[in-house]
Amino acid sequence: MSTTATDTTHSPELADLPSLIRQWARELGFSDAGITTADTGEHAQHLQDWLAKGYQGEMEYMGHHGDKRYTPTSLVPGTTRVISVRMDYMPAPDNPKEALTNRENAYITRYALGRDYHKLMRKRLATLAKWIDEAVSGYDYRAFVDSAPVLERALAQRAGLGWIGKNNMLIHPKAGSFFFLGEIFTSAPLPVDPAFESDHCGSCSACLELCPTDAFVGPHKLDARRCISYLTIELKGSIPEELRPLMGNRVFGCDDCQLVCPWQKFQKPTREEDFQPRHGLDNSSLAALFLWSEEQFLKRTEGSAIRRTGYEGWLRNLAVGLGNAPSTIPVIEALKQRADYPSELVREHVQWALAQHGL
């Protein structure tokens, strides 16, 4: 039988910890924290069904590791509880919808405008785990931030941090969905929080209808092979030609299915300086970014999630954006300068982009 925060079977020290953990989490810059059991519930079957349909595309790692991705005790033996935290990342002031309408500028997913969140969150989770251990010793703690096969949204939902919307994002009724997630796996038998069982999406399907590439095959069902985030980050080869015109100026990730969500009106701007835009990436022209040398790319994306796509992938994505941009002199000249680029992948996308401008 699962425990709740009001259980009296726990020692006084353990019974007091949930409120302390939330207090400490906020002191460390996290927006919220919750505790759940080492069980992902029905989400495990959802993952297996998704993989069986091949919706993961080239993300073969999603099917690796056996049951470790959906069974915390297989990943970390002895785990009895998972502490789930979230951290807001939307910069302020920011107007992503306006950025999408300026077709000569590059649109970069909001989470990648500043420094990579992995190290920042992992360090703070380690501190949180240390504080918990100092309060109640004798248990094991292990922190994760996208560093292992973990069903983060499933665990966060079960820890009471929100519901999983039709766009597969975790949505908090008072904060929207622009936040990162992290976890601490522990053997401490902490009282758990009630899962967030309510689904507040209702009849709204804006996220499904307004996806630029029609990547959703239904509520909670994303075909990643059509998702712009997948195409610009995970896919390493050529972007399917029929999808290129639909990508607009989105060159690293996509936020559309979140931006259109009515619950975003409650989003909270980040308090983290590291998440503020760097190098003007929230307001840079496609042409200017396309002419970065590899040295400039490496220097200006140091400590950034953008590094994940690599320089070749960066140029490929920007070429598509330039192909969808207005036929201005800077756009055409930038493409011409890369027409003979050594990479066949880049050349292919540049040639496609030039053809879009009748050249």
C-alpha positions in Angstrom: 0.0 0.0 0.0 1.4 3.4 -0.9 2.0 6.0 1.8 0.8 9.6 1.9 2.2 12.7 3.5 -0.1 12.2 6.5 1.0 8.6 7.2 2.0 8.0 10.8 4.0 4.9 10.1 7.1 7.0 9.4 9.6 8.1 12.0 9.2 11.8 13.0 12.3 12.7 11.1 11.0 11.2 7.8 7.5 12.6 8.4 8.9 16.1 8.6 11.1 15.8 5.6 8.6 16.5 2.7 7.9 20.1 3.8 11.6 20.6 4.4 12.6 19.2 1.0 10.2 21.6 -0.7 11.6 24.5 1.4 15.2 23.5 0.6 14.3 23.0 -3.1 13.0 26.6 -3.4 16.0 27.9 -1.6 18.1 26.2 -4.3 16.1 27.9 -7.1 13.7 25.1 -7.9 10.1 26.1 -8.5 8.5 23.1 -6.8 9.2 19.6 -5.5 7.2 16.4 -5.0 7.7 12.8 -3.8 6.5 9.6 -5.4 7.1 5.9 -5.2 9.5 4.1 -7.5 6.7 3.2 -9.9 5.8 4.8 -13.3 2.4 3.3 -13.4 0.6 3.2 -16.8 3.3 5.4 -18.3 5.5 2.3 -18.7 3.0 0.7 -21.2 2.6 4.0 -23.0 6.3 4.1 -23.7 6.4 0.5 -24.9 3.5 1.1 -27.3 5.2 4.3 -28.6 8.4 2.4 -29.3 6.5 -0.4 -31.0 5.1 2.0 -33.5 8.6 3.3 -34.4 7.7 6.9 -33.5 11.1 7.4 -31.9 12.8 7.5 -35.3 16.6 7.5 -35.0 16.4 7.9 -31.2 17.4 4.3 -30.7 18.5 5.1 -27.1 14.8 5.4 -26.2 14.5 1.6 -26.5 17.8 0.7 -24.9 18.4 -0.2 -21.3 15.7 -2.8 -21.0 13.2 -1.8 -18.4 15.5 0.7 -16.7 13.8 3.7 -18.3 10.4 2.9 -16.8 11.4 0.9 -13.7 13.4 3.1 -11.2 14.4 0.0 -9.1 16.0 -1.5 -12.2 18.0 1.6 -12.8 19.0 2.1 -9.2 18.4 -1.0 -7.0 17.1 -0.2 -3.6 15.1 2.9 -4.8 11.9 3.3 -2.9 11.1 6.9 -3.6 11.7 9.5 -6.3 12.0 13.2 -5.4 10.9 15.2 -8.5 11.7 18.9 -9.0 11.0 21.5 -11.6 12.8 24.7 -12.5 11.3 27.5 -14.7 13.4 28.6 -17.7 11.4 31.1 -19.8 13.5 34.3 -20.0 11.8 37.6 -19.2 11.0 39.8 -21.0 10.5 37.5 -24.0 8.0 37.3 -26.9 8.6 34.0 -28.6 5.4 34.3 -30.7 6.7 37.6 -32.2 10.1 36.0 -32.9 8.4 33.3 -34.9 6.8 35.9 -37.2 10.1 37.5 -38.1 11.1 35.2 -40.9 14.6 36.6 -41.5 15.5 35.9 -37.9 16.3 32.5 -36.4 14.0 30.9 -33.8 15.7 28.9 -31.2 13.8 27.0 -28.6 13.6 29.1 -25.4 15.3 26.5 -23.2 18.5 26.7 -25.3 19.0 30.5 -25.3 21.1 30.5 -22.2 23.5 28.1 -20.6 22.9 24.3 -20.6 20.7 23.5 -17.6 22.2 20.0 -16.9 25.2 21.0 -14.8 23.3 23.8 -13.0 20.5 21.5 -11.9 22.6 18.5 -11.2 24.8 20.5 -8.9 21.8 21.8 -7.0 20.2 18.4 -6.8 23.4 17.1 -5.3 23.2 19.8 -2.7 19.6 19.0 -2.0 20.5 15.3 -1.6 23.3 16.3 0.8 21.0 18.3 3.0 18.5 15.5 3.1 21.3 13.0 4.0 22.4 15.3 6.8 18.9 15.4 8.2 18.2 11.7 7.9 21.3 9.6 7.3 21.7 6.0 6.4 19.9 6.1 3.0 21.2 6.3 -0.6 20.6 9.3 -2.9 21.3 9.6 -6.6 20.5 12.7 -8.7 19.5 12.7 -12.4 19.0 15.5 -15.0 18.6 13.9 -18.4 21.7 11.9 -17.5 20.1 8.4 -17.4 17.0 6.6 -18.8 14.3 8.2 -16.6 10.6 8.8 -17.4 10.8 12.3 -16.0 7.3 13.6 -16.8 5.7 10.4 -15.6 7.4 10.6 -12.3 6.7 14.3 -12.0 3.0 13.7 -12.6 2.9 10.9 -10.0 4.7 13.3 -7.6 1.9 15.9 -8.0 3.8 18.4 -10.1 1.2 18.6 -12.9 -0.6 16.6 -15.6 0.7 15.4 -18.9 -1.1 17.3 -21.6 -2.2 16.3 -25.1 1.2 17.6 -26.3 3.0 15.2 -24.0 4.4 18.1 -21.9 4.0 18.2 -18.1 1.7 21.2 -17.4 1.4 22.9 -14.0 -1.9 24.7 -13.5 -0.1 27.8 -12.0 3.1 27.7 -14.2 2.4 26.3 -17.7 5.0 24.0 -19.0 8.2 26.0 -19.6 10.3 24.3 -16.9 13.0 21.7 -16.6 12.7 18.5 -14.5 15.2 16.6 -12.4 15.0 13.7 -9.9 16.7 12.3 -6.8 16.3 8.5 -6.5 16.5 7.5 -2.8 16.1 4.4 -0.6 14.6 6.6 2.1 10.9 5.6 2.7 9.6 9.1 2.6 5.9 10.0 2.8 4.7 10.5 -0.8 2.5 13.2 -2.3 -0.7 12.5 -4.1 -0.4 12.1 -7.9 -1.8 14.9 -10.1 -4.8 12.9 -11.4 -6.8 15.7 -13.0 -6.5 16.4 -16.7 -7.2 20.1 -17.3 -6.8 20.0 -21.1 -10.5 19.4 -21.5 -11.7 19.7 -25.1 -8.9 21.9 -26.1 -6.7 20.5 -28.9 -4.9 23.7 -30.0 -1.5 22.0 -29.6 -2.4 19.1 -31.9 -4.0 21.3 -34.6 -1.3 24.0 -34.7 1.8 21.8 -34.9 3.6 23.1 -37.9 4.5 19.6 -39.3 1.4 17.7 -38.0 3.6 15.6 -35.8 0.7 14.5 -33.5 -1.2 11.5 -34.6 -3.6 12.0 -31.7 -3.8 13.2 -28.1 -0.6 12.1 -26.3 0.7 10.5 -29.5 3.7 12.2 -31.1 5.4 10.9 -34.1 8.9 12.3 -33.4 9.9 11.7 -37.0 7.8 14.7 -38.0 8.6 16.9 -34.9 10.8 19.9 -35.6 12.7 19.4 -32.3 13.6 15.9 -33.5 14.5 17.1 -37.1 16.7 19.9 -35.9 18.4 18.2 -33.0 18.2 14.4 -33.0 18.2 13.7 -36.8 21.7 13.6 -38.1 21.1 13.2 -41.8 19.0 14.9 -44.4 15.7 16.6 -43.3 12.8 15.2 -45.4 12.2 17.6 -48.2 8.5 17.7 -47.7 8.9 18.9 -44.1 11.4 21.7 -44.8 8.9 24.3 -45.9 6.8 23.7 -42.8 9.8 24.4 -40.4 9.8 28.1 -41.1 12.6 29.9 -39.2 12.8 27.2 -36.4 16.5 26.2 -36.5 16.9 24.5 -33.1 13.9 23.0 -31.4 10.3 24.1 -31.5 8.0 25.5 -28.8 4.7 25.8 -30.8 2.8 23.1 -29.0 3.6 24.9 -25.7 3.2 28.5 -26.8 -0.4 27.8 -28.0 -1.4 26.2 -24.7 -3.9 28.4 -22.8 -2.2 27.4 -19.5 1.0 29.3 -20.5 -0.7 32.5 -19.4 0.3 31.4 -15.9 4.0 30.8 -16.8 6.6 32.2 -14.5 9.7 33.9 -15.8 13.0 32.3 -14.7 15.0 33.8 -11.9 18.2 32.2 -13.2 20.7 34.5 -14.8 22.2 31.5 -16.6 19.0 30.9 -18.5 19.0 34.5 -20.0 19.8 34.7 -23.7 23.4 34.8 -24.7 25.1 36.2 -27.8 21.9 37.7 -29.0 20.5 34.3 -29.9 16.9 35.5 -29.2 17.2 38.1 -31.9 19.7 37.1 -34.5 19.3 37.0 -38.3 19.5 33.6 -40.0 22.1 35.0 -42.4 24.4 36.2 -39.6 24.3 32.9 -37.8 24.8 31.0 -41.1 28.0 32.8 -41.6 29.5 31.9 -38.3 32.7 30.0 -38.7 33.1 26.7 -36.9 35.3 28.4 -34.4 32.7 31.1 -33.7 30.0 28.4 -33.4 32.1 26.5 -30.8 32.9 29.6 -28.9 29.4 31.1 -28.8 27.7 27.8 -28.0 30.1 26.8 -25.2 28.0 25.6 -22.3 24.9 25.6 -24.5 22.5 22.8 -25.5 22.9 24.0 -29.1 26.2 22.2 -29.2 24.2 19.0 -29.4 23.4 19.5 -33.1 27.0 20.1 -34.1 28.3 22.6 -36.5 27.2 20.7 -39.6 23.7 20.2 -38.2 23.6 23.9 -37.3 24.3 24.9 -40.9 21.9 22.4 -42.2 19.1 23.8 -40.0 19.9 27.4 -40.9 19.9 26.6 -44.6 16.3 25.4 -44.3 15.4 28.5 -42.4 17.0 30.7 -45.1 15.1 28.7 -47.7 11.9 29.7 -46.0 13.0 33.4 -45.5 12.1 36.3 -47.7 14.3 36.7 -50.8 16.4 39.5 -49.5 19.9 40.3 -50.5 21.4 39.2 -47.1 19.5 35.9 -47.3 20.6 35.1 -50.9 24.2 36.2 -50.4 24.6 34.1 -47.2 23.3 31.0 -49.1 25.6 31.6 -52.1 28.6 31.8 -49.7 27.9 28.3 -48.6 27.0 26.8 -52.0 30.3 25.0 -52.2 30.7 24.1 -48.6 32.7 20.8 -48.1 29.8 19.0 -46.4 27.5 17.2 -48.8 24.7 17.4 -46.2 25.0 21.2 -46.0 25.4 21.6 -49.7 22.2 19.7 -50.3 20.2 21.9 -48.0 21.8 25.1 -49.4 20.8 24.0 -53.0 17.3 23.3 -51.8 17.1 26.7 -50.2 18.4 28.5 -53.3 15.8 26.7 -55.3 13.1 28.1 -53.0 14.3 31.5 -54.1 14.2 30.6 -57.7 18.0 30.3 -58.0 
